[in-house]
Amino acid sequence: MNDEERIATRHPRVVFDGERLTLARRLRGLRKNQLAQAVGTTPATIGQYEAGVHRPSGRSLSRLAIALGVPVDFFRPGRGPVSPDAAHFRSLRSTTQVERDQALAYGRIAADLVAVLAEVVEFPAAALPEHPVSPDEIAGPGPVAAAREARAAMASGAAGAVPHVVRLLERHGVLVLVMPPSSERVDAFGIGAHPHPMVLFNPAKGDYWRNRFDAAHELGHLVMHADAEPGSKIVEDQAHRFAAEFLMPGPAIADVLPAVPDWDRLAALKAEWGVSIAALLYRARTLGVMPEQVYREAMATMSRQGWRRAEPGPSGGTRPLERPTLLTRAIELAAAGGLDRDALADRARVTRADLDLLVPPR
């Protein structure tokens, strides 16, 4: 008896949820026609399974499970989906729908894992300030005010550099994860899910300075944009302005920013504040310290010198990324109480391999 026959015999009456098939397909980054080819059927049939119009036979179910690398139990009804409407992707134009679907699928299984862990481990309660900013506000004070409120609430109003942005988010109930290696075009994104908002990073970026700015950018979305339509240029600019004020408070940094591109000075500030030179130039411009034309010339110089990828001063590769630890610790605590990784994966109905990709053991 082969694997397909063994699975079909063992699970002849598994309750099937088409939405879980959609989740598994997106998790593997497959289109319907690709999955159909892998299991020997048609894209229309896959669509009917996912829509709940038809239920696959035991043999078809086993073929789907093998092709997607998930247990058959994965297809049983699960928890509610992570809504794409709740996710703020940096640019909808630079990523494909398949890439965004795959990223959201990882967010969904992370939510399933957290739901199981929450039965045995107490997570920090989500404690983020809410400061809605209209998605139509182009140049108003909203993002700056929101960032100042967030710093006051989350960092005790400290004026200097934030020592560890990811740890700060986790202390306030945000689940931070690193996506398994995928397309470099998927930036960090956040999901305002209840009861724990999530931020997911793309490790392909691999840059300490960008990682910190990304974390502050996604925090901005969580604080300001609970109801905003994601992907608009205005909303993304607001999150950039929030991140700039959150990481580089105007009253604390304005007097030390150069009005002209003093590269040695900028490299020193980069190390002190934990932000890139590009971010410092952006901040000097938005605070009115550096004139617009000087800023443009400075950015042109960075492009000519190849500094957009390798800036002066400490490089991104010289400092390890700020890594999340909240979920890792939660899994270790659960294991100490008898719920090891295999049992956790089984109860959350994900594969052990997917669990370890999403939250690597240490």
N, C-alpha and C positions, 0 to 999 in steps of 0.2 A: 504494500500500500504506500503510495507516494504522499508527500506533504499535503497536497491539495485534497486528496481523498480523505486523509486522516482528519484534517480540519473540518471538512464538510460533514464527516460522520460524527465528530465530537460536538459540533454546534449546529444541529439540524434546525433548531427552533429559536435561534438568537433573535431577540427583538431588534429590529433594524430602524435606525434613524438616518434619513438621507442627509440631514445637516452634518452629521458626523462624517459621512463619506466626503462631503464637500471640504470639511476641515482637514481630513487626512490628505486629500488630493492637493490642497493648497499648501499644506505643510511640506509636501515633497516638491513643490514648485512645478506642478504638472497642469497642463490644459486638459480639457475633457477628451480631445482627440488623442492625446498622448497616452492617457490612462486607458482609453478604449482599445488602442492598438496593443497595449501591454497585456490586456486580459482577453483579447480576441472578441471584442464586441464593437458596437458603434457609438459615436459621441452622443447620438440621440438617446440611446439606452442608458448611458451614464447620466445624462440629464434627467431622464425619467426616474432613475434611482434617487438622485439627489433631491428631486422635487417631491418625492414620496408618491409618485403616480404608480410605480411598480416596485415590488420588493425583489431583490435578487434571490435566486435559488441558493441552496446550501453550497453547491459547487461554485457558483458565480461569486458568492460571498468569500469563499476560500481563495479564489483567484484574486479578488480585490485586496484581501488582507496581505497576501504574499507580495503582490505588485507594489503595495504601498508601505510594506514593512511595518505593519501594525498588528496587534492581536485582534482577533475577530470581535472580542468584547469591546473594542474601541468603538464599534458601530452601534452599541446600545445608546439609548437616549442619554444625553448629558446635560450639563448646566447651560444656562443661556449664553449666547455667543458674545464675544467682544465685538462691539459694533464698529464698523469702519468710520461711522460718523463721529465717533468719540476720539479718533486718532488724528494727531496733528503731524502729518508728514511735511518735511521741509519744503520739498518741491514736487508737486504732482506731475509736472511735465518731464522731469528728469528720470522718473522711474516708471516701469511698466506696471500694469494692473497685477500681473502674476507676481512681481516682486513685492508689491504692497500686500497682496493677499498672503504671501508666504510669511512676511514679517508679522502680520496680524495673527496668523495661525500660531506662531510661536507665543505671542502674547496670550492667546486663548488657552494653550496648554499650561502656560505659566499660571494663569488664573485658576485652572483646575487643580494644579499642584498646591497652590496656596490655600484653596478651599479645604483640601484634605489636611494640610499641615495645621490650619487654624483650629482643627478639632482637638489637637494635642499640644499646640504651642501658641503662646499669646504674642501677637505681633504688636508693635507700637501703633497706637491709634493715629489715623491720618489727622494731622494738625497743620494744615496749610491755611494761610489767610486767603480770604476771597476778596478780590478787588476787581470787579468786572470793568473792562474797558471796551467801549463801542468798537466794533470792527470797521466802522466808518471813520474813526478818528485818525487822521493822517499825521498831524504834527503837534497834537495836543500834549498836555502834561501827564496823561493817564499812565503810560508805562513807567515813567520815572517815579510817580507817586506809589504805584503798585510795588516797584522794586524796593523803595524805601520802607514801605510797610512790611514787606517780606523780610528784609534784613532786621528790622526792629523785632519782629516776632520770632525769627528763626535763628538769628546770630547775635541776639542781645544788643542789637544796634551798634556792634563794633564797627569802627571806621576803616580798619586796615583790610588786608587781603583775607579772603575766606580760606582757611587752611586746607579743608578737604570738602569739596562741594558734594560729592556722592555720599559721603558719610553724613553730611548735614541733611540731605534729602531722606536718607534711611531713618535717621533719628526722628524725623517728623512723619513717618508712616508711608513714605513713597517706596515702592518696590522697584529697585534698580536691577536690571539684568543686562547681560551681554549676549546679543544674538549669536547663534552659531554662524560661522563664516558663510557669507552670502554675497550678493551683489554689492560692489562698492558704491553703487548709486543710491542705496538706501541709507539715508542719514539717520541719526538718532531720532526717535519719535516718542511721544508720550500718549498715554491713554488715561483719561479721567474716569477710571472704573471705580465702582463702589464694591467693598468698603476701602480698597487700597488702590490709589492711582499708581500707574506704572510708567517707568521710563526705560526704554530699551536702546542700547548703544550698538553700533556696528563696529566690531573689532578691526575690520579692514582699514579703518581710518588710522588707528594706531598712533595718535598724537596726543600727548598729555595736555597741551595747551588748548587744542580744539575740543578735547573731551570735556574739559571744565566749562568751556563756553557753551558747548552743547547741553550740558546738564543745567546750566542757568537758563538757557533758552527754553528748554522744555519745562522748567519750573515756571517760567513766565506764562506759558500756555495754560498750565494747571491753575495758576493764580488768576489769570485775566480772562480766559477764553472757554469757560465751561459751556457756553451756548453758541460760540462763534463757529461759522462755517470754516473748516480747515482748508489750508492751501492757498489762501489769498495773499497777494503780495503785501497788503496793508497789515494783515494779522501777523505775517512773518516778520515784517519790519518792527512791529510793536514788541514781539518777543526778543528781537535783537536789541532794541533799546532797553528793554527790561534787563537783559543779561549784562549789558554794558554798565548800567547803573548798579546792578546787584554786585558785580565783581569789582567795579571801579567807581565807587561813590564819588560823584562830582565834587562835593566839598573837600574830600580827602585827597583827590588826585589832581585836580585842576592846576594847582600851583606848581606841580612837579613835572607836568607834561611839557615837552619842548614845542615851541611855535614853529620850528623848522626841523627837518628830519636829522636829528643828531643820533646816529645809529648806535654809538656806544652807550649813550644815555638810554635809548630805547631798549637796548639789550639788557641793561641793568634793571630797568623797570619791569621788563618781562620776567626776569628771575624773581623779583620782589613780589609782584602781584599775581604771578601764575597765569598770565594771559599772553597771547601772542603779540608780536610787534604789529601785525595787521590790526588786531583789536585795539591796541594803544593808539595807533594812528586814527582809527575810526572814532575813538573816544575823544582825542584831541580836536577832531573836526566837529563832532556833535556838541562839544562844550564851548566851541568858539575860540579855542586856544590856537588852533592851526587854521589859517585861511583855506577856503575851498580849493583854490588853484594850487597852493602848496601841497595840500593833501593829495590831489590828483597826480602831481608830479612825483610825490613820494611813492605812491602806489605803482606808477609807471616804472620808477627805478627798481622797485621790488620785482616787478615782472621781468625787466631786462636782465637783472642779476640772477634770476632763477630763485629768488627768495620766497616766492609764494609756496614753494615746496620745502625749501630748506632755509629758514630764516637765520640771520645773524643771532649770536647769543646761544644759550642752551638749546639744543635740538629736542624735538618731541621724543625721539628715541632714547634720550639720555635719562629720562624720568619715566618710571612705570606708570601706566594709566591708573587713575583712581578706580580701584576695583570694588564692586559691591560685595558685602559680606553678610547682609541680613538673611538672605535665603539660605546661604551656606550654613550659617549658625543654626537656623531653624531646623534644617534637615539633620544636622548633627545632634541637636537636642531631641528631636523625634526619634532618632536611632537609639539614643541612650535610654529612651523610654520604651523601646521595643519595636518601633516602626522604622525598620531599616530601609535603605534605598529601593530594594526589590519590592518590599511590601508597599512602599509609598507609590512607586510606579504602577503597581497592580491596582491599588485603590483609586488612583487618579486616572487609570486606564490609558496610560501612555507607555511607550517602550522605555526600558531602562537606558537604552542608548540615547533617546531624546532627552531624558531627564539629565543624564550626565553631560550632554552637549549644552544644555541650557544653564545648569548649575553644576559646574565641574567639581568633583570631589577634591579635597586637598589633603 
